[in-house]
Amino acid sequence: MQRILIGQAGPGMVLGKEILNPEGMVLCGAGTPLTPALIERLINMDVVDITVEGHPVILGDEKTLQEELHEIDLRFQRVEDIAPLMYLKKRIQAKLAASRKLGAGTE
């Protein structure tokens, strides 16, 4: 999931978390696909940011998934003969890839 500004939201993105108003009432539930009309309505309701599924927006200072996976490889290269650490490396890479799976088309 990724938290983005409402101005970065686009049609087809899916809410990862519900949107609440200041009183705690649910405006939109998790899993709701965004449409242009819904985005405009949220802007008019002064919603500043939302959480969407996947990682659809790459911010200026963020690295691509491939760059992050390569950095993990570099960090573990000195311990390639230690099986528990290689297991940990694979788990970290799998978790990172899974968290970014819906944003893969933007990288």
Buried (B, 14 or more C-beta within 10 A) or exposed (E): BBEBEBEBBEEEBBBBBBBEEEEEEEBBEBEBEBEEEBBEEBEEEEBEEBBBBBBBBBEEEEEBBEEBBEEBEEEBEEEEEEEEEEEEBEEBBEEBEEBBEBBBEEB
